[in-house]
Amino acid sequence: MLEIQRIRTEKEAIIAGLKKRNLDVTPIVDSILTLDQSWRESKTELETIAAELNRISKTVGELFQQGKQAEANEAKLQTATLKENESALKDKVAQFEKDIQQLMYQLPNVPNELVKAGKSELDNEIVEEVGSKHIFEGEALPHWEITKKYDLIDFELGVKITGAGFPVYKGKGAKLQRALITFFLDEAEKAGYQEFIPPLVVNEASGIGTGQLPDKEGQMYYVNEDDLYMIPTAEVPLTNIYRDVLLPSEDFSIKMTGYTPCFRREAGSYGKDVRGLNRLHQFDKVEIVRIEHPDNSAKALEEMVEHVRGLLQKLGLHYRILRLCGGDTGFASAMTYDFEVYSAAQEKWLEVSSVSRFDTFQSNRLKLRYKASDKKTYLAHTLNGSALALPRIVAALLENNQTADGVLIPEVLHKYLNFDKIN
């Protein structure tokens, strides 16, 4: 959530920045500022009433001490009227605060200056491409046929047990999945990330804290009886570890990682682009999260990009990095890099990671602050990224490493498995 002080002082810059997202937020910003002015006037009036009540209270005491009962009782009547006005004004202030907050929730983060304007993924910038398209001697099978051929993943069985988008991993398919998770966690640990196993369900406050609520209720699975949400990513519980936390100094750099299943309704998703592992309702992912001093967030983002780059290089995958344009950048993000791997059999790019910096957008919701050397408190910066999401990584590994007599396993995974080829 944007800071109200920033909206007060940088109105035009915020409006201009959000035009990169193809949004004209002028009406919302004007409404926020109008309500904010009314709120501040009401707060001033409340303070005046409180001061007057305090003055009269002292006067009443003095009058009673002086034996001036009638005058004291008359003064007490004044306090009764003032208290009624105070109560009504408190309700008014609370309503202003609620109305301002609801409008603030509608404003996405302002894109970083490096993010260019754009309407959709077609306007994203290709920052880097590494590797080349694999050339097969014969016909390349898509991963859903490979998994069926070698009995690795049963999509139909998942439909029977639960529904579409909930596959069942079997045998070497399950072992490959487990090996990738362990590899990603080991690499995160080497890079200084502390591992957590967080809950898979969160409360509403946690969803609001990281920006999933109230923006994305339709994409999250909701447990009505308990008022809880299934997590769409480990980002939500990991970042919320630091909700309502004041870090004691400005000397901090917090790095967390965690493996979790993730749950997304993906409402409205259908067609060939969601076949097989391309888009699931339940999938596995290793997430990396950082909480940084504002001066270090740009460097931290580059370090996270380098970390994901290293994973893809070790897996030997053909990949590219995109810097998303304003129109394709997520609601809470100030800047995002997407990583895509090339699917040789499907002949298209598959997104496998998004690495983002949120600046103070999440920390303002989380009330995540640090105490600086000047004794004042400031909002920290938050960042996160997939390192990595497994379904499309598995799809790309199967498709790109297929041979006439099986699928070759990347060497970096051999120590996690008792086989180096699927056949």
C-alpha positions in Angstrom: 0.0 0.0 0.0 1.3 3.4 -0.9 2.1 5.7 2.0 -0.4 8.5 2.6 2.4 11.0 3.2 3.8 10.1 -0.2 0.4 10.7 -1.8 0.2 14.1 -0.1 3.6 15.3 -1.3 4.1 13.4 -4.6 0.6 13.4 -6.1 1.6 14.2 -9.7 4.5 11.8 -9.7 2.3 9.0 -8.5 -0.3 9.7 -11.1 2.4 9.8 -13.8 4.1 6.7 -12.6 0.9 4.7 -12.6 0.2 5.7 -16.2 2.9 3.2 -17.0 0.3 0.6 -16.0 -2.2 2.2 -18.3 -4.1 3.5 -15.3 -5.5 6.9 -14.7 -5.8 7.1 -10.9 -6.5 10.8 -10.7 -10.1 10.3 -9.4 -8.9 7.9 -6.7 -6.0 10.0 -5.6 -8.2 13.2 -5.5 -10.8 11.3 -3.4 -8.1 10.1 -1.0 -6.7 13.6 -0.6 -10.2 15.1 0.0 -11.0 12.5 2.6 -7.5 13.0 4.1 -8.1 16.7 4.5 -11.4 16.1 6.2 -9.8 13.5 8.5 -7.0 15.9 9.5 -9.6 18.6 10.2 -11.6 16.3 12.3 -8.5 15.1 14.2 -7.6 18.7 15.0 -11.2 19.3 16.2 -10.9 16.2 18.4 -7.7 17.4 19.9 -9.3 20.8 20.6 -12.2 19.0 22.4 -9.8 16.8 24.4 -7.9 19.9 25.5 -11.1 21.7 26.5 -12.3 18.6 28.4 -9.0 18.5 30.3 -9.2 22.2 31.1 -12.8 22.0 32.4 -12.0 18.9 34.4 -9.3 20.8 36.3 -11.7 23.7 36.7 -14.4 21.5 38.2 -12.0 20.1 40.7 -10.9 23.6 41.7 -14.5 24.8 42.0 -15.5 21.9 44.3 -12.5 22.6 46.5 -13.6 26.2 46.7 -17.1 25.1 47.7 -18.7 26.5 44.5 -21.0 23.6 43.9 -23.4 25.3 41.5 -20.6 26.6 39.3 -18.9 23.2 39.4 -22.1 21.4 38.4 -22.7 23.8 35.5 -19.1 23.1 34.3 -19.8 19.4 34.5 -22.8 19.9 32.2 -20.5 21.4 29.6 -18.3 18.3 29.7 -21.3 16.1 29.1 -22.0 18.0 25.8 -18.4 18.0 24.8 -18.2 14.2 25.4 -21.2 13.6 23.2 -19.5 15.7 20.5 -16.2 13.9 21.0 -17.9 10.5 20.6 -19.6 11.5 17.4 -16.4 13.0 16.1 -14.5 9.8 16.9 -17.0 7.8 14.8 -16.6 10.3 12.0 -12.8 10.0 12.1 -13.0 6.2 12.1 -15.2 6.2 9.1 -12.8 8.6 7.3 -9.9 6.2 8.0 -11.9 3.2 6.7 -12.9 5.0 3.5 -9.3 6.2 2.9 -8.0 2.6 3.5 -10.5 1.1 1.0 -9.4 3.6 -1.7 -5.7 3.1 -0.9 -6.2 -0.7 -1.4 -7.2 0.1 -5.0 -3.9 1.8 -5.8 -1.1 -0.6 -7.1 2.5 0.1 -6.5 4.2 2.8 -8.6 6.6 1.2 -11.1 10.4 1.8 -10.7 11.9 4.3 -13.0 13.6 1.5 -15.0 10.2 0.0 -15.8 8.9 1.1 -19.2 5.3 1.8 -20.0 3.4 -1.0 -21.7 0.0 -2.6 -22.0 0.8 -6.4 -21.9 3.5 -9.1 -22.1 4.1 -8.1 -25.7 5.8 -4.9 -24.4 8.2 -6.6 -21.9 11.9 -6.1 -22.4 14.2 -9.1 -23.1 17.2 -8.4 -20.9 19.1 -11.6 -21.6 18.9 -14.9 -23.5 21.2 -17.8 -22.8 21.4 -21.1 -24.7 19.9 -22.2 -28.0 16.9 -24.2 -29.1 17.5 -27.9 -29.0 17.4 -29.6 -32.4 15.9 -33.1 -32.4 16.6 -35.8 -35.0 13.1 -37.1 -34.8 9.7 -35.8 -33.5 9.9 -34.1 -30.1 7.2 -35.3 -27.7 5.5 -32.8 -25.4 5.9 -33.6 -21.7 2.4 -34.9 -21.2 3.2 -37.7 -23.6 6.6 -38.3 -22.1 5.1 -38.6 -18.6 2.6 -41.1 -19.9 5.2 -43.1 -21.8 7.4 -43.5 -18.8 4.6 -43.5 -16.1 5.9 -40.4 -14.3 2.8 -38.4 -13.8 -0.9 -39.4 -13.9 -3.1 -36.5 -14.8 -6.2 -38.6 -15.2 -5.8 -40.1 -11.7 -5.6 -36.6 -10.3 -8.9 -35.8 -12.0 -10.5 -38.8 -10.4 -9.2 -38.0 -6.9 -9.7 -34.2 -7.0 -10.1 -32.6 -10.4 -8.2 -31.1 -13.3 -5.0 -29.4 -12.3 -4.1 -31.8 -9.4 -1.7 -34.3 -11.0 -0.3 -37.4 -9.2 3.4 -37.9 -9.4 4.6 -41.5 -9.5 7.9 -43.5 -9.3 10.8 -41.7 -11.0 8.5 -38.7 -11.6 8.0 -38.3 -7.8 11.7 -38.8 -7.2 12.7 -36.2 -9.8 10.3 -33.7 -8.1 11.8 -34.4 -4.7 15.3 -34.1 -6.1 14.6 -30.7 -7.6 13.1 -29.4 -4.4 16.1 -30.5 -2.4 18.5 -29.1 -5.0 16.8 -25.7 -4.9 16.8 -25.6 -1.1 20.4 -26.6 -0.9 21.4 -23.9 -3.3 19.4 -21.3 -1.3 21.1 -22.4 1.9 24.5 -21.9 0.2 23.4 -18.4 -0.8 22.7 -17.6 2.9 18.9 -18.1 3.0 17.5 -19.6 6.2 15.0 -22.4 5.5 11.5 -22.4 7.0 8.6 -24.8 6.7 5.6 -22.4 7.0 1.8 -23.1 7.3 0.0 -23.8 4.1 -3.0 -21.7 5.2 -3.0 -18.1 6.3 -5.5 -15.7 7.8 -6.9 -12.6 6.2 -4.4 -10.2 7.8 -1.5 -12.2 6.2 -3.2 -12.0 2.8 -3.6 -8.2 3.2 0.0 -7.8 4.4 1.5 -9.1 1.1 -1.1 -7.7 -1.2 -3.0 -10.9 -2.2 -6.1 -9.4 -0.4 -8.3 -7.7 -1.1 -7.1 -7.7 -4.7 -7.1 -11.5 -5.6 -9.7 -13.3 -3.5 -11.0 -15.0 -6.7 -7.6 -16.7 -7.3 -7.2 -18.1 -3.8 -8.8 -21.2 -2.2 -10.9 -20.1 0.8 -11.8 -22.3 3.8 -15.1 -20.6 4.7 -15.7 -22.4 8.1 -12.3 -21.2 9.5 -11.9 -18.0 7.5 -8.5 -19.1 6.2 -6.9 -19.0 2.8 -4.7 -21.7 1.1 -1.4 -20.1 0.2 -0.7 -19.2 -3.5 3.0 -19.0 -2.7 5.3 -19.3 0.3 5.9 -15.6 -0.1 2.8 -15.0 2.0 3.6 -16.9 5.2 7.3 -16.1 5.0 7.0 -12.4 4.6 4.3 -12.3 7.3 6.8 -13.7 9.8 7.8 -10.0 10.1 4.4 -8.5 10.2 4.1 -5.9 13.1 7.9 -6.2 13.7 10.2 -3.3 14.5 13.8 -4.3 13.7 16.0 -2.8 16.4 18.7 -1.3 14.1 19.3 -0.4 10.5 22.0 -3.0 10.2 20.0 -5.9 8.7 19.6 -8.1 5.7 17.1 -10.9 6.2 17.1 -13.9 3.8 14.5 -16.6 4.0 13.6 -19.6 1.9 10.9 -22.3 2.0 9.4 -25.1 0.0 5.6 -25.4 -0.1 2.9 -26.7 -2.2 1.0 -23.8 -3.7 -2.7 -23.5 -4.5 -4.2 -21.3 -7.1 -7.7 -21.4 -8.5 -6.5 -19.9 -11.8 -10.1 -18.9 -12.6 -10.8 -18.6 -16.3 -7.8 -20.6 -17.4 -8.4 -23.1 -20.2 -7.2 -24.3 -23.5 -3.9 -25.7 -24.9 -1.8 -23.3 -22.9 -2.8 -25.1 -19.6 -2.3 -28.6 -20.8 -0.2 -31.0 -18.7 2.1 -29.1 -16.3 1.7 -25.8 -18.0 -0.8 -24.5 -15.4 -1.9 -26.3 -12.3 -4.2 -25.6 -9.3 -1.6 -27.3 -7.0 2.1 -27.2 -7.6 5.4 -27.2 -5.7 7.7 -24.2 -5.4 10.8 -23.1 -3.5 10.6 -19.4 -2.7 13.2 -16.9 -1.6 12.3 -13.8 0.4 14.4 -10.8 1.5 13.8 -8.0 3.9 16.3 -5.2 3.3 17.3 -1.6 4.2 16.0 0.7 1.4 19.5 1.5 0.4 20.2 -2.2 -0.3 17.1 -3.3 -2.2 18.4 -2.6 -5.7 21.5 -4.7 -5.0 19.4 -7.4 -3.4 17.2 -7.7 -6.4 20.2 -8.2 -8.7 21.6 -10.8 -6.3 18.3 -12.7 -6.5 18.3 -12.5 -10.3 21.8 -13.9 -10.3 20.7 -16.7 -7.9 17.9 -17.9 -10.2 20.1 -17.5 -13.3 22.6 -19.8 -11.6 20.0 -22.5 -11.0 18.9 -22.5 -14.6 22.5 -22.7 -15.8 23.2 -25.6 -13.6 20.2 -27.4 -15.0 21.4 -26.7 -18.5 18.2 -25.1 -19.6 17.8 -22.6 -22.4 16.3 -19.5 -20.7 15.7 -15.8 -21.1 15.1 -12.9 -18.6 12.5 -10.3 -19.1 11.9 -7.0 -17.3 8.2 -6.6 -17.2 6.6 -3.5 -18.5 4.2 -1.4 -16.4 1.1 -3.1 -17.8 2.4 -6.6 -17.0 3.9 -5.9 -13.6 2.1 -7.4 -10.6 -0.2 -5.2 -8.4 2.2 -5.0 -5.5 5.5 -5.0 -7.4 7.7 -1.9 -8.2 9.8 -4.0 -10.6 9.8 -7.6 -11.7 12.1 -9.8 -13.7 10.5 -12.9 -15.2 12.6 -16.0 -16.1 11.3 -18.2 -19.0 12.7 -21.5 -20.2 12.2 -22.7 -23.8 10.0 -25.7 -24.3 11.5 -27.5 -27.3 8.5 -29.8 -27.9 5.8 -27.1 -27.5 8.0 -24.5 -29.2 7.2 -21.7 -26.8 8.6 -20.0 -23.7 7.4 -21.1 -20.2 7.6 -18.8 -17.2 9.4 -20.5 -14.3 10.2 -17.6 -12.0 9.3 -14.0 -11.1 11.7 -12.0 -9.0 10.3 -8.7 -7.6 11.0 -5.8 -5.4 8.1 -4.2 -3.6 9.9 -1.3 -1.9 7.7 -0.2 1.0 4.4 -1.3 -0.6 4.2 -4.5 1.5 6.0 -3.3 4.5 3.5 -0.4 4.9 0.7 -3.0 5.1 2.7 -5.2 7.3 3.8 -2.4 9.6 7.4 -3.7 9.1 9.8 -1.1 10.3 13.4 -0.6 11.5 14.9 1.9 13.9 17.6 4.0 12.3 20.6 5.7 13.9 18.6 9.0 14.1 16.3 7.1 16.5 13.4 7.4 14.1 11.6 4.4 12.5 11.3 3.8 8.8 9.7 1.2 6.6 11.9 -1.7 5.4 11.9 -3.0 1.8 10.7 -6.5 0.8 11.6 -8.7 -2.2 10.8 -12.2 -3.3 11.2 -14.7 -6.1 10.6 -18.2 -7.2 13.7 -20.3 -7.0 12.1 -22.2 -8.6 8.6 -23.2 -9.5 8.7 -26.9 -10.4 6.0 -27.8 -13.0 7.4 -26.0 -16.0 10.9 -26.8 -15.0 10.0 -30.4 -15.0 8.2 -30.0 -18.4 11.3 -28.3 -19.9 13.7 -30.9 -18.5 11.7 -33.8 -19.9 11.1 -32.2 -23.3 14.6 -30.8 -23.8 16.5 -33.8 -22.6 14.6 -36.5 -24.3 16.4 -39.0 -26.5 15.3 -42.0 -28.5 15.8 -44.3 -25.5 14.9 -42.1 -22.6 15.2 -38.8 -20.8 18.7 -37.7 -19.6 18.9 -36.2 -16.0 21.1 -33.1 -15.5 24.3 -34.0 -13.8 23.7 -31.6 -10.9 20.8 -33.8 -9.9 22.6 -37.1 -10.0 23.6 -37.0 -6.3 19.9 -36.7 -5.3 18.8 -39.7 -7.4 19.7 -43.4 -7.9 19.3 -43.0 -11.7 20.7 -40.7 -14.4 18.2 -41.5 -17.1 14.4 -42.1 -17.2 13.6 -45.0 -19.4 
